[in-house]
Amino acid sequence: MSLQPSPTAARQIVWPTVVTIISAAILIGAEVFGAAFAGGWALAILFGLNDTGAHILQAMLFAIGVFIMAAFIRAAQRVEPFTRRA
């Protein structure tokens, strides 16, 4: 039994899928991160925080946005795999 992958098990990148998912991620990322910064600014005003508090709140919401984007990419890759067998 060989541990080498067989030539028939070669993988090819499915470029249309990759481009579609990356494009959707850019669009959704702009919305998520824009909402994080605007929401942090609005919440800081609502709670009467100074500039430092607003930046900390924005950073926390930005981190949540990164988590959301990573989850989106993982879910999209499960639905539309980036590779296929050749």
N, C-alpha and C positions, 0 to 999 in steps of 0.2 A: 504494500500500500504506500503510495507516494504522497508526501505532504505538499508537493508542488500543485498549484492550481492547474487544472487541465486547460488546454487551449480553447475548448468549447465553453468554458466558464468565464471568458473574457467579458468585461463590462464596457459599455459605451455610455458617454454622457448624453442625456436627452436635452439638447440645448433649448428647444422651445419651452420645455417645462421649467428649466432653470431661469431663463429670461423672464418668463411670466411670474414666477414666484418672487424673484428679486424685484421686479417692477411693482408688484403688489406690496412687498415689504417696504419699499421706498415710500409709496403712497400712504400706507398705514402708519409707517414710522413718523412721517411728517405730521400726521394728525395726532398721534399719541404723544410725541415729544412737544409739539406745540401746545397741546392741552395741558401737559405737565408744567410747562413754564408759565402759561397763562393762569392755570389753576393755582399754582404756588403763589403767584403774585396776588391773585384775588383773595386767596385764603389769608395771606399775610396782612392784607389791608383789613379784612374782616376781623381778624384777631388782634389787630393793632401791633403787629410785629415790626421791628426795624429792618433795615436792609439785610443785615446778617441773618436774621430769622427767616426772611423771605428767600434768601439764597439756600439756606439749609432745607427749607420746605421744598423748594424747587428741585434740589438734588435728590431728596427722598422720592419725590414723584417721578423724577427722571429714572431712578433705579427701578421703580416699579414698571416704568415704560420699557426698560431694557428686558425685564422678565417677560412682559407681555410679547415683545417682539421675538424673543427666543422661543417662546411657546408657539407663536404663530408659525415660525419657520419650521419647527419640528412637526407640527400638525400638518402643514402643507406638504412637507416631504413624505409623510406617511401616505397621504392621499395621492400625490403625484411624485413618484420616486425620481430622483435626479439621474439615476443610471438604470440601464437595462442590460440583459445578457445579449451578447453579440450573436 
